[in-house]
Amino acid sequence: MRLIATLSMALAIAALAVSPMHAELIGNWSFDEGTGTTTADLTGNGYEAAITNGASPNAGWIAGKVGSGAYSFWGGTYAVVDEVNAFTPTADAYNGGNGGDYTVSLWMQLKADYIVTQRLLSTDDGFDTTGGWSPWLNPGGAGNSTLGQTHNSNGGYTWQPGWNASTYMDVWKQVTLTYDHTTQLRKLYVDGALEATSAAAPPLTSDGDDPFVMGAFRSNGGAFAQFYYGYMDDVAFWNSSLDDTQVAAITNLANSALNYGALQADSLFNGFGAQQPVTIDGKTWAYAPSGIDGVNGDVNDLGGGNYSINLGDGAGMVTVIPEPSTLALLAAGMLGMLVYAWRKRK
């Protein structure tokens, strides 16, 4: 009876596990295709990015930090999200949604320390300060390309927090920028750790004609400029401001054996917020109100293919229940036991 009760509980939890929804994760691009001239939006929102290569042979598909692939942006290379679907004046999702809150996240590996401005991502028109945002690398001379960010709200709020990307040439770094319209603060995180904070008010505005560009910006005249020289992977945009714990979790999940990207991390955030189990890549995660080790954002390898993640002072998500394939075998075994017991009674 105890075995049957345990199996029944496991089956019940698995049955409750839902396919995660991504209401606030607007777009996520993993660059896992390995071929072609587009990269898909993993959220299902349909914001496919079209890639244009420059003349350099260094541009193209490469092995990635998260998943199987990434992309090498090099001198004239850029990717543009379909502006017709994503950037109409009434549906400019990438310029913020929840009161102007947003988070932009990516893995980057700087490969060339040129004495030029390099745009990582942008939704502004470069020199147009009427709308949009953009993280970029400021040319401070060889060995001193520091991160800057533009946050346009009918007047530019440019910020140079001083993080020197040149120090980490040829190394994958996780970079996340957040904006909270309530506090009117921007935050820069590198590898999940808070690096700098700056005021920027009011929330973003949009002039309605700015596509989401990776690896460059598009000028008012339609030309692309300020190209990025480096690798890029797992680009993501939320129309909400992620907190310190969530940002740390993004880095830790990618660095763990799970090798989860932003989409999977967002699934765990949603499951935790709803206190419901979620299934990710065949692995079922259940909500745990307490007892998870580590500091906020830590991922713990429990052995046997099971993990836990601390998403708030010991509360979080954990995979200590059998996975679906195992549950199917257990269910079949339980059914066999019940049939055998029924026949014995006859």
C-alpha positions as a Python dict, from the first residue, in 0.01 Angstrom:
ca = {
    (1, 'M'): (0, 0, 0),
    (2, 'R'): (287, 238, 82),
    (3, 'L'): (444, 177, -261),
    (4, 'I'): (110, 233, -432),
    (5, 'A'): (59, 558, -238),
    (6, 'T'): (407, 682, -333),
    (7, 'L'): (355, 595, -697),
    (8, 'S'): (13, 757, -696),
    (9, 'M'): (159, 1077, -555),
    (10, 'A'): (435, 1083, -817),
    (11, 'L'): (182, 1023, -1092),
    (12, 'A'): (-40, 1298, -956),
    (13, 'I'): (248, 1548, -952),
    (14, 'A'): (346, 1456, -1306),
    (15, 'A'): (-13, 1494, -1419),
    (16, 'L'): (-25, 1842, -1268),
    (17, 'A'): (294, 1950, -1446),
    (18, 'V'): (207, 2200, -1715),
    (19, 'S'): (376, 2319, -2028),
    (20, 'P'): (524, 2649, -1914),
    (21, 'M'): (383, 2977, -2044),
    (22, 'H'): (611, 3270, -2121),
    (23, 'A'): (388, 3576, -2087),
    (24, 'E'): (671, 3818, -2008),
    (25, 'L'): (951, 3655, -2210),
    (26, 'I'): (883, 3824, -2543),
    (27, 'G'): (1168, 3680, -2749),
    (28, 'N'): (1453, 3431, -2716),
    (29, 'W'): (1707, 3344, -2986),
    (30, 'S'): (1944, 3051, -2927),
    (31, 'F'): (2131, 3043, -3262),
    (32, 'D'): (2119, 2664, -3252),
    (33, 'E'): (2025, 2619, -3619),
    (34, 'G'): (2385, 2578, -3737),
    (35, 'T'): (2295, 2667, -4095),
    (36, 'G'): (2085, 2909, -4295),
    (37, 'T'): (2019, 3281, -4262),
    (38, 'T'): (1759, 3294, -3984),
    (39, 'T'): (1737, 3209, -3616),
    (40, 'A'): (1403, 3120, -3459),
    (41, 'D'): (1230, 3279, -3161),
    (42, 'L'): (1199, 2997, -2907),
    (43, 'T'): (905, 3157, -2725),
    (44, 'G'): (666, 3075, -3007),
    (45, 'N'): (581, 3443, -3057),
    (46, 'G'): (716, 3423, -3410),
    (47, 'Y'): (984, 3691, -3392),
    (48, 'E'): (1231, 3522, -3624),
    (49, 'A'): (1558, 3708, -3682),
    (50, 'A'): (1703, 3737, -4032),
    (51, 'I'): (2083, 3729, -4043),
    (52, 'T'): (2295, 3928, -4288),
    (53, 'N'): (2662, 3837, -4306),
    (54, 'G'): (2944, 4079, -4371),
    (55, 'A'): (3232, 4001, -4602),
    (56, 'S'): (3454, 3854, -4330),
    (57, 'P'): (3506, 3476, -4326),
    (58, 'N'): (3498, 3501, -3946),
    (59, 'A'): (3121, 3552, -3952),
    (60, 'G'): (2891, 3251, -3924),
    (61, 'W'): (2762, 2964, -3713),
    (62, 'I'): (2981, 2836, -3429),
    (63, 'A'): (2957, 2611, -3122),
    (64, 'G'): (2762, 2783, -2847),
    (65, 'K'): (2769, 2846, -2475),
    (66, 'V'): (2404, 2740, -2432),
    (67, 'G'): (2268, 2459, -2647),
    (68, 'S'): (2445, 2350, -2962),
    (69, 'G'): (2518, 2677, -3139),
    (70, 'A'): (2595, 3047, -3137),
    (71, 'Y'): (2677, 3308, -3399),
    (72, 'S'): (2996, 3496, -3481),
    (73, 'F'): (2920, 3859, -3566),
    (74, 'W'): (3202, 4020, -3756),
    (75, 'G'): (3227, 4345, -3950),
    (76, 'G'): (2900, 4402, -4133),
    (77, 'T'): (2712, 4111, -3977),
    (78, 'Y'): (2378, 4178, -3810),
    (79, 'A'): (2044, 4009, -3734),
    (80, 'V'): (1707, 4185, -3755),
    (81, 'V'): (1378, 4074, -3603),
    (82, 'D'): (1077, 4109, -3834),
    (83, 'E'): (969, 4468, -3770),
    (84, 'V'): (630, 4425, -3939),
    (85, 'N'): (516, 4171, -3680),
    (86, 'A'): (700, 4302, -3376),
    (87, 'F'): (733, 4676, -3413),
    (88, 'T'): (407, 4833, -3519),
    (89, 'P'): (330, 5151, -3323),
    (90, 'T'): (72, 4969, -3108),
    (91, 'A'): (267, 4648, -3053),
    (92, 'D'): (626, 4755, -2999),
    (93, 'A'): (691, 4478, -2749),
    (94, 'Y'): (1068, 4524, -2735),
    (95, 'N'): (1035, 4876, -2599),
    (96, 'G'): (879, 4750, -2278),
    (97, 'G'): (530, 4652, -2169),
    (98, 'N'): (472, 4633, -1795),
    (99, 'G'): (484, 5003, -1717),
    (100, 'G'): (807, 5030, -1912),
    (101, 'D'): (997, 4753, -1731),
    (102, 'Y'): (1234, 4542, -1938),
    (103, 'T'): (1524, 4299, -1920),
    (104, 'V'): (1769, 4220, -2196),
    (105, 'S'): (2005, 3926, -2159),
    (106, 'L'): (2274, 3760, -2370),
    (107, 'W'): (2592, 3558, -2365),
    (108, 'M'): (2877, 3743, -2538),
    (109, 'Q'): (3240, 3673, -2619),
    (110, 'L'): (3435, 3973, -2744),
    (111, 'K'): (3680, 3872, -3017),
    (112, 'A'): (3824, 4198, -3151),
    (113, 'D'): (3905, 4503, -2941),
    (114, 'Y'): (3867, 4766, -3212),
    (115, 'I'): (3876, 5137, -3133),
    (116, 'V'): (3517, 5182, -3253),
    (117, 'T'): (3174, 5173, -3094),
    (118, 'Q'): (3024, 4823, -3110),
    (119, 'R'): (2650, 4769, -3070),
    (120, 'L'): (2554, 4445, -2898),
    (121, 'L'): (2178, 4494, -2940),
    (122, 'S'): (1958, 4791, -3025),
    (123, 'T'): (1604, 4911, -3077),
    (124, 'D'): (1700, 5275, -3117),
    (125, 'D'): (1810, 5458, -3432),
    (126, 'G'): (2159, 5517, -3305),
    (127, 'F'): (2160, 5895, -3283),
    (128, 'D'): (1781, 5932, -3252),
    (129, 'T'): (1688, 5978, -2885),
    (130, 'T'): (1309, 5967, -2929),
    (131, 'G'): (1280, 5599, -2839),
    (132, 'G'): (1442, 5263, -2788),
    (133, 'W'): (1733, 5116, -2596),
    (134, 'S'): (2077, 4975, -2673),
    (135, 'P'): (2369, 4816, -2486),
    (136, 'W'): (2696, 4894, -2663),
    (137, 'L'): (3073, 4888, -2618),
    (138, 'N'): (3234, 5229, -2587),
    (139, 'P'): (3568, 5280, -2765),
    (140, 'G'): (3812, 5382, -2496),
    (141, 'G'): (4126, 5277, -2677),
    (142, 'A'): (4281, 4935, -2719),
    (143, 'G'): (4214, 4716, -2417),
    (144, 'N'): (3943, 4944, -2284),
    (145, 'S'): (3608, 4872, -2451),
    (146, 'T'): (3363, 4949, -2171),
    (147, 'L'): (2993, 4876, -2168),
    (148, 'G'): (2745, 5157, -2217),
    (149, 'Q'): (2366, 5164, -2242),
    (150, 'T'): (2122, 5406, -2403),
    (151, 'H'): (1768, 5429, -2261),
    (152, 'N'): (1568, 5672, -2474),
    (153, 'S'): (1255, 5842, -2345),
    (154, 'N'): (1216, 6154, -2561),
    (155, 'G'): (1567, 6240, -2454),
    (156, 'G'): (1859, 6003, -2415),
    (157, 'Y'): (1970, 5857, -2085),
    (158, 'T'): (2316, 5728, -2166),
    (159, 'W'): (2499, 5528, -1900),
    (160, 'Q'): (2857, 5404, -1892),
    (161, 'P'): (2890, 5186, -1583),
    (162, 'G'): (3256, 5111, -1654),
    (163, 'W'): (3253, 4733, -1698),
    (164, 'N'): (3554, 4662, -1921),
    (165, 'A'): (3466, 4388, -2170),
    (166, 'S'): (3821, 4392, -2308),
    (167, 'T'): (3940, 4231, -1984),
    (168, 'Y'): (3744, 3921, -2082),
    (169, 'M'): (3844, 3882, -2446),
    (170, 'D'): (3780, 3528, -2578),
    (171, 'V'): (3573, 3433, -2270),
    (172, 'W'): (3196, 3377, -2259),
    (173, 'K'): (3031, 3634, -2029),
    (174, 'Q'): (2664, 3658, -1936),
    (175, 'V'): (2543, 4018, -1956),
    (176, 'T'): (2200, 4129, -1834),
    (177, 'L'): (2050, 4477, -1819),
    (178, 'T'): (1725, 4553, -1635),
    (179, 'Y'): (1503, 4858, -1594),
    (180, 'D'): (1234, 4902, -1326),
    (181, 'H'): (993, 5190, -1390),
    (182, 'T'): (885, 5198, -1024),
    (183, 'T'): (1235, 5262, -888),
    (184, 'Q'): (1347, 5424, -1217),
    (185, 'L'): (1672, 5231, -1189),
    (186, 'R'): (1879, 5047, -1447),
    (187, 'K'): (2104, 4763, -1337),
    (188, 'L'): (2396, 4590, -1507),
    (189, 'Y'): (2478, 4230, -1419),
    (190, 'V'): (2777, 4028, -1541),
    (191, 'D'): (2775, 3651, -1482),
    (192, 'G'): (2478, 3697, -1251),
    (193, 'A'): (2647, 3948, -1019),
    (194, 'L'): (2530, 4309, -990),
    (195, 'E'): (2800, 4537, -1133),
    (196, 'A'): (2637, 4881, -1136),
    (197, 'T'): (2313, 5076, -1087),
    (198, 'S'): (2200, 5403, -1247),
    (199, 'A'): (1889, 5623, -1246),
    (200, 'A'): (1694, 5668, -1571),
    (201, 'A'): (1356, 5836, -1588),
    (202, 'P'): (1091, 5818, -1719),
    (203, 'P'): (1016, 5479, -1882),
    (204, 'L'): (1104, 5417, -2246),
    (205, 'T'): (919, 5568, -2537),
    (206, 'S'): (911, 5450, -2897),
    (207, 'D'): (901, 5633, -3228),
    (208, 'G'): (743, 5323, -3380),
    (209, 'D'): (1001, 5251, -3650),
    (210, 'D'): (1288, 5084, -3466),
    (211, 'P'): (1351, 4716, -3541),
    (212, 'F'): (1527, 4493, -3291),
    (213, 'V'): (1883, 4456, -3423),
    (214, 'M'): (2156, 4224, -3294),
    (215, 'G'): (2518, 4311, -3364),
    (216, 'A'): (2461, 4666, -3497),
    (217, 'F'): (2210, 4951, -3509),
    (218, 'R'): (1997, 5078, -3795),
    (219, 'S'): (2020, 5450, -3866),
    (220, 'N'): (1729, 5677, -3955),
    (221, 'G'): (1822, 5638, -4320),
    (222, 'G'): (1806, 5259, -4300),
    (223, 'A'): (2180, 5186, -4306),
    (224, 'F'): (2341, 4958, -4048),
    (225, 'A'): (2650, 5065, -3855),
    (226, 'Q'): (2862, 5022, -3538),
    (227, 'F'): (2905, 4648, -3588),
    (228, 'Y'): (2991, 4406, -3309),
    (229, 'Y'): (3302, 4187, -3338),
    (230, 'G'): (3242, 3877, -3133),
    (231, 'Y'): (3024, 3578, -3052),
    (232, 'M'): (2664, 3597, -2931),
    (233, 'D'): (2432, 3333, -2785),
    (234, 'D'): (2096, 3295, -2609),
    (235, 'V'): (1968, 3649, -2656),
    (236, 'A'): (1648, 3714, -2459),
    (237, 'F'): (1410, 4002, -2390),
    (238, 'W'): (1147, 4029, -2115),
    (239, 'N'): (894, 4310, -2078),
    (240, 'S'): (949, 4287, -1704),
    (241, 'S'): (1239, 4361, -1474),
    (242, 'L'): (1402, 4042, -1347),
    (243, 'D'): (1530, 4050, -991),
    (244, 'D'): (1878, 3968, -857),
    (245, 'T'): (1791, 3604, -791),
    (246, 'Q'): (1650, 3542, -1137),
    (247, 'V'): (1949, 3702, -1309),
    (248, 'A'): (2190, 3490, -1104),
    (249, 'A'): (1986, 3180, -1187),
    (250, 'I'): (2021, 3243, -1563),
    (251, 'T'): (2400, 3222, -1536),
    (252, 'N'): (2402, 2929, -1294),
    (253, 'L'): (2154, 2722, -1497),
    (254, 'A'): (2362, 2768, -1813),
    (255, 'N'): (2685, 2681, -1632),
    (256, 'S'): (2536, 2369, -1472),
    (257, 'A'): (2520, 2029, -1638),
    (258, 'L'): (2159, 2116, -1726),
    (259, 'N'): (2291, 2385, -1965),
    (260, 'Y'): (1954, 2560, -1957),
    (261, 'G'): (1900, 2878, -2155),
    (262, 'A'): (1672, 3174, -2094),
    (263, 'L'): (1359, 2989, -2208),
    (264, 'Q'): (1407, 2707, -1957),
    (265, 'A'): (1503, 2953, -1684),
    (266, 'D'): (1185, 3147, -1748),
    (267, 'S'): (983, 2826, -1718),
    (268, 'L'): (1127, 2771, -1371),
    (269, 'F'): (1054, 3132, -1273),
    (270, 'N'): (692, 3088, -1380),
    (271, 'G'): (656, 2754, -1202),
    (272, 'F'): (801, 2904, -886),
    (273, 'G'): (576, 3209, -903),
    (274, 'A'): (265, 2995, -954),
    (275, 'Q'): (386, 2728, -708),
    (276, 'Q'): (314, 2466, -973),
    (277, 'P'): (523, 2189, -1128),
    (278, 'V'): (656, 2237, -1480),
    (279, 'T'): (810, 1996, -1728),
    (280, 'I'): (1123, 2106, -1914),
    (281, 'D'): (1287, 1880, -2173),
    (282, 'G'): (1124, 1574, -2017),
    (283, 'K'): (1230, 1664, -1661),
    (284, 'T'): (958, 1751, -1410),
    (285, 'W'): (1030, 2025, -1158),
    (286, 'A'): (812, 2066, -847),
    (287, 'Y'): (774, 2367, -620),
    (288, 'A'): (950, 2341, -283),
    (289, 'P'): (856, 2597, -14),
    (290, 'S'): (1180, 2550, 182),
    (291, 'G'): (1488, 2338, 236),
    (292, 'I'): (1687, 2414, -81),
    (293, 'D'): (2058, 2472, -23),
    (294, 'G'): (2277, 2759, -135),
    (295, 'V'): (2227, 3128, -181),
    (296, 'N'): (1953, 3272, -399),
    (297, 'G'): (2002, 3168, -761),
    (298, 'D'): (2217, 2864, -683),
    (299, 'V'): (2168, 2538, -874),
    (300, 'N'): (2236, 2217, -679),
    (301, 'D'): (2324, 1881, -834),
    (302, 'L'): (2149, 1626, -611),
    (303, 'G'): (2282, 1324, -799),
    (304, 'G'): (2093, 1067, -997),
    (305, 'G'): (1991, 1324, -1256),
    (306, 'N'): (1807, 1538, -1001),
    (307, 'Y'): (1859, 1907, -932),
    (308, 'S'): (1726, 2190, -720),
    (309, 'I'): (1739, 2565, -763),
    (310, 'N'): (1709, 2821, -486),
    (311, 'L'): (1477, 3096, -609),
    (312, 'G'): (1418, 3270, -279),
    (313, 'D'): (1564, 3209, 68),
    (314, 'G'): (1552, 2830, 48),
    (315, 'A'): (1234, 2807, -157),
    (316, 'G'): (1256, 2704, -520),
    (317, 'M'): (1210, 2419, -764),
    (318, 'V'): (1335, 2061, -739),
    (319, 'T'): (1341, 1745, -953),
    (320, 'V'): (1317, 1471, -693),
    (321, 'I'): (1025, 1292, -852),
    (322, 'P'): (1054, 1027, -1124),
    (323, 'E'): (1070, 1158, -1478),
    (324, 'P'): (787, 1074, -1722),
    (325, 'S'): (959, 771, -1877),
    (326, 'T'): (1025, 630, -1531),
    (327, 'L'): (671, 706, -1424),
    (328, 'A'): (536, 513, -1721),
    (329, 'L'): (736, 208, -1619),
    (330, 'L'): (627, 246, -1258),
    (331, 'A'): (266, 283, -1362),
    (332, 'A'): (289, -30, -1576),
    (333, 'G'): (446, -215, -1286),
    (334, 'M'): (180, -95, -1045),
    (335, 'L'): (-94, -200, -1286),
    (336, 'G'): (65, -542, -1314),
    (337, 'M'): (74, -575, -936),
    (338, 'L'): (-293, -481, -909),
    (339, 'V'): (-392, -730, -1180),
    (340, 'Y'): (-188, -1002, -1008),
    (341, 'A'): (-353, -925, -672),
    (342, 'W'): (-699, -929, -831),
    (343, 'R'): (-635, -1268, -992),
    (344, 'K'): (-506, -1411, -664),
    (345, 'R'): (-826, -1304, -491),
    (346, 'K'): (-1029, -1488, -756),
}
